[in-house]
Amino acid sequence: MKDPAQVIQDTTVRLLRMAATKLPQDIEEALKAAHKEETEEIAKTQFAAILKNIEIAATGVPMCQDTGIMIFYVKVGNKFPFLGEIESALEKATVEATKKTPLRPNAVNPIVGGNSGDNTGRKIPWINWDIVEGDSLEITAFPKGGGSENVAVLGMLKPGVGLAGVKKLVIDNAMNYMGKACSPNIIGVGIGGGADIALKIAKKQLMRPLDDSHPEPEVAAIEDELKKALNATGIGPMGLGGKTTVLGVKIDYAMRHPASLPVGVAVQCWAARRSTAVISKDLEVEYLTHPVEEK
């Protein structure tokens, strides 16, 4: 009989390893396409270096020395029978993956200092819970690097600036940080709700596939508009100039207070690491983002 805690732990260790060493197919294909389309010599060289890095990482080493802070998005069915096993299994998996992959220890105490040495500690790994109908468990490992995280912003805009103000915030932020976030980037934008809600929405957008447009045409149009505008800046890969500054812009929103227009902007580097698996109530595992690794 399978041990549910062990299945969840083993699956998560594998997710973290896959996230650290191999990009999802949509990201890798977008980087290859950008390299092919690029005409600027310096930019083309930067893309060649990124693609070589991806090739080396596929042998089983992390694609970036900054393997991120450990974040999980957990979508669990209300009838999944092993809800109580999840949190502990994710923490144990983080410790194990840190040793085995290996992952760089990135969990530092902001009050007294010191690195935990295993990527765990107070409130880390951070788990985003989503309880849904059903009897399965979906886990997305989302190790988030520090460089791109450092250029995230929250704008508490005056409602009167409207969508023009939202767009200006996104563009101004990119022009401010230029290549500091290891472009080409993916930009997540969360509009409305409150300060914390806008940022949570923004970060969640970074997990959407690149070919995924918002289901509401008005929002999808803004996504496309901002992507074109950001690529027109010429910032390019690593901020050294070129055609491709962003691989995608993803937006979602929540209803807002009449007095507030919160806008969260989350930024992801080219190493857009995420990996997802689904565990059934019978403890069968399906890997969604890295299906080759399932064999």
C-alpha positions in Angstrom: 0.0 0.0 0.0 1.3 3.4 -1.0 2.2 5.9 1.8 0.4 9.2 0.8 2.8 11.4 2.6 5.7 9.7 0.8 4.0 10.0 -2.6 3.4 13.7 -2.1 7.0 14.2 -0.9 8.6 12.2 -3.7 6.5 14.0 -6.3 7.4 17.4 -5.0 11.2 16.5 -4.9 10.8 15.6 -8.6 8.9 18.8 -9.3 11.6 20.9 -7.7 14.4 19.1 -9.6 12.5 19.5 -12.9 11.8 23.2 -12.3 15.4 23.9 -11.5 16.9 22.0 -14.4 14.5 22.2 -17.3 12.2 25.0 -18.5 8.6 24.3 -19.5 8.3 23.7 -23.3 6.5 26.9 -24.0 9.2 29.0 -22.4 12.1 27.2 -24.2 10.3 27.4 -27.5 9.7 31.2 -27.1 13.4 31.7 -26.3 14.5 29.8 -29.4 12.0 31.8 -31.5 13.3 35.0 -30.1 16.9 34.0 -30.9 15.9 33.1 -34.5 14.1 36.4 -35.0 16.8 38.6 -33.5 18.9 40.7 -35.8 21.0 42.7 -33.3 24.4 40.9 -32.9 24.7 41.5 -29.1 21.2 40.4 -28.4 21.7 37.3 -30.6 24.8 36.4 -28.6 22.8 36.8 -25.3 20.1 34.4 -26.6 22.8 31.9 -27.7 24.2 32.0 -24.2 20.8 31.4 -22.6 20.1 28.5 -24.9 23.5 27.0 -24.2 22.7 27.4 -20.5 19.4 25.5 -21.0 21.2 22.7 -22.9 23.7 22.3 -20.0 21.0 22.4 -17.4 19.1 19.6 -19.1 21.9 17.2 -18.0 20.7 17.6 -14.4 22.2 20.8 -13.0 20.3 24.0 -12.1 20.0 26.4 -14.9 20.8 29.4 -12.6 22.9 29.6 -9.5 19.9 31.4 -7.8 17.5 28.5 -7.4 15.0 30.8 -5.8 12.9 30.9 -2.7 10.5 28.0 -2.5 6.9 28.8 -3.3 4.1 26.3 -4.0 0.7 26.7 -5.5 -1.6 23.9 -4.2 -5.0 23.2 -5.7 -6.6 20.5 -3.6 -10.0 19.0 -4.1 -12.4 19.1 -1.1 -12.6 15.3 -1.3 -8.9 14.6 -1.6 -8.4 12.1 1.3 -4.9 13.2 2.4 -5.2 16.9 3.0 -3.5 16.7 6.3 -0.3 15.2 4.8 0.4 18.0 2.3 2.1 20.8 4.2 4.6 18.5 6.0 5.4 16.6 2.8 6.1 19.9 0.9 8.5 21.0 3.6 10.3 17.6 3.8 10.5 17.6 0.0 12.1 21.0 0.0 14.8 19.8 2.4 15.5 16.7 0.3 15.6 18.6 -3.0 18.0 21.1 -1.5 20.4 18.3 -0.8 19.9 16.1 -3.9 19.4 18.5 -6.8 21.1 20.5 -5.3 19.4 23.8 -4.7 21.1 26.8 -3.2 20.0 27.5 0.3 18.1 30.8 0.1 16.1 31.0 3.3 17.5 33.9 5.4 16.1 35.1 8.7 15.4 38.9 8.2 15.4 39.6 11.9 18.4 37.9 13.5 20.2 36.9 10.2 21.5 33.5 9.3 20.6 31.0 6.6 18.7 27.9 7.5 20.7 25.9 5.1 17.9 23.9 3.7 15.4 26.4 2.1 13.0 26.1 5.0 12.2 28.2 8.0 9.4 30.5 9.3 6.6 30.5 6.6 9.0 29.1 4.0 8.3 27.3 1.8 5.3 29.5 1.2 2.1 27.6 0.2 -0.7 29.2 -1.7 -3.8 27.2 -1.0 -6.8 26.8 -3.4 -9.6 24.5 -2.3 -11.7 23.3 -5.2 -14.3 20.7 -6.1 -12.9 17.2 -6.6 -10.7 14.5 -5.2 -7.2 15.2 -6.6 -4.2 17.3 -5.6 -2.4 19.6 -8.0 1.0 20.9 -6.9 2.9 23.6 -8.8 6.5 24.2 -7.7 7.4 27.8 -8.3 11.0 28.6 -7.1 11.3 32.4 -7.5 14.6 34.0 -8.0 15.7 37.2 -6.2 16.8 39.4 -9.1 13.4 39.5 -10.8 11.6 39.6 -7.4 13.5 42.8 -6.5 11.9 44.7 -9.3 8.3 43.9 -8.4 6.2 47.0 -7.6 2.9 47.9 -6.0 1.2 51.1 -7.2 -1.7 52.5 -5.2 -3.0 54.7 -8.0 -5.7 57.3 -7.9 -8.8 55.8 -9.6 -9.0 58.7 -11.9 -5.8 57.7 -13.9 -7.8 54.6 -15.1 -6.2 52.0 -17.4 -3.9 54.6 -18.9 -2.3 54.9 -15.4 -2.1 51.1 -15.1 -0.3 50.8 -18.4 2.1 53.6 -17.5 3.1 51.9 -14.2 4.0 48.7 -16.0 6.0 50.4 -18.7 7.7 52.9 -16.3 8.8 50.0 -14.1 10.4 48.1 -17.0 12.2 51.2 -18.1 13.5 51.8 -14.6 14.9 48.3 -14.0 16.0 47.7 -17.7 18.0 44.5 -17.7 18.4 44.0 -14.0 15.8 41.2 -13.9 17.5 39.0 -16.5 15.3 39.8 -19.5 13.5 38.7 -21.5 10.9 38.8 -18.8 7.4 37.7 -18.2 5.3 40.4 -16.6 2.3 39.6 -14.3 -0.2 42.4 -13.5 -2.9 42.3 -10.9 -5.4 45.1 -10.9 -7.9 45.9 -8.1 -8.8 44.1 -4.9 -6.4 45.7 -2.3 -2.7 46.1 -1.9 -2.0 42.4 -1.0 -4.6 41.1 -3.4 -3.2 42.9 -6.4 0.3 41.5 -5.8 -1.0 38.0 -5.2 -3.0 38.1 -8.5 0.1 39.5 -10.3 2.4 36.8 -9.1 -0.1 34.0 -10.0 -0.1 35.3 -13.6 3.5 34.2 -14.0 2.4 30.6 -14.1 0.2 31.0 -17.1 1.4 29.4 -20.4 2.7 32.0 -22.8 -0.1 31.2 -25.4 -2.8 31.7 -22.8 -4.8 34.9 -23.3 -7.2 36.2 -20.8 -10.8 34.9 -21.5 -12.2 38.5 -21.4 -11.3 40.2 -24.7 -10.8 43.6 -23.1 -8.1 42.2 -20.8 -6.5 40.1 -23.5 -6.2 43.3 -25.7 -4.3 45.0 -22.9 -2.0 42.0 -22.5 -1.2 42.2 -26.2 -0.8 46.0 -26.2 1.6 46.0 -23.3 3.7 43.1 -24.7 4.1 45.0 -28.0 4.9 48.3 -26.1 7.5 46.7 -23.9 9.2 44.9 -26.8 9.2 48.3 -28.7 11.4 49.8 -26.0 14.4 47.9 -27.3 15.7 47.0 -23.9 16.3 43.4 -25.2 17.9 40.4 -23.5 19.9 41.3 -20.4 19.1 45.0 -21.1 21.7 45.1 -23.9 19.3 46.0 -26.7 17.2 43.9 -29.0 13.7 43.0 -30.2 12.6 40.8 -27.3 12.3 42.4 -23.9 9.3 40.3 -22.7 8.0 36.9 -23.6 4.6 37.7 -22.4 2.4 40.0 -20.3 -0.4 38.3 -18.2 -3.1 40.3 -16.5 -6.0 39.5 -14.2 -8.1 41.7 -11.8 -10.4 41.8 -8.8 -13.2 44.3 -8.1 -11.8 47.4 -6.4 -12.9 49.9 -3.8 -14.2 53.2 -5.3 -11.4 55.1 -3.6 -8.5 52.7 -4.7 -6.8 51.5 -7.8 -4.2 49.0 -6.6 -1.9 47.6 -9.3 0.7 44.9 -8.6 3.4 44.1 -11.0 5.3 40.9 -10.7 8.4 40.1 -12.9 9.8 36.8 -13.9 13.3 36.3 -15.5 13.9 34.2 -18.6 14.5 31.2 -16.3 10.7 31.0 -15.8 10.8 27.9 -13.6 7.6 26.1 -12.8 6.5 22.5 -12.8 3.2 20.9 -12.1 1.9 17.5 -11.2 -1.5 16.1 -10.3 -1.9 13.3 -7.7 -5.2 11.4 -7.7 -7.0 10.1 -4.7 -5.5 6.7 -5.6 -2.0 8.3 -5.4 -1.4 8.0 -9.2 0.8 10.8 -10.4 0.7 12.7 -13.7 3.3 15.3 -14.5 1.8 18.2 -16.6 4.6 20.6 -17.5 7.4 18.2 -18.0 5.8 15.0 -19.4 9.0 13.5 -20.6 10.2 13.3 -17.0 7.4 11.0 -16.2 9.1 8.1 -17.9 
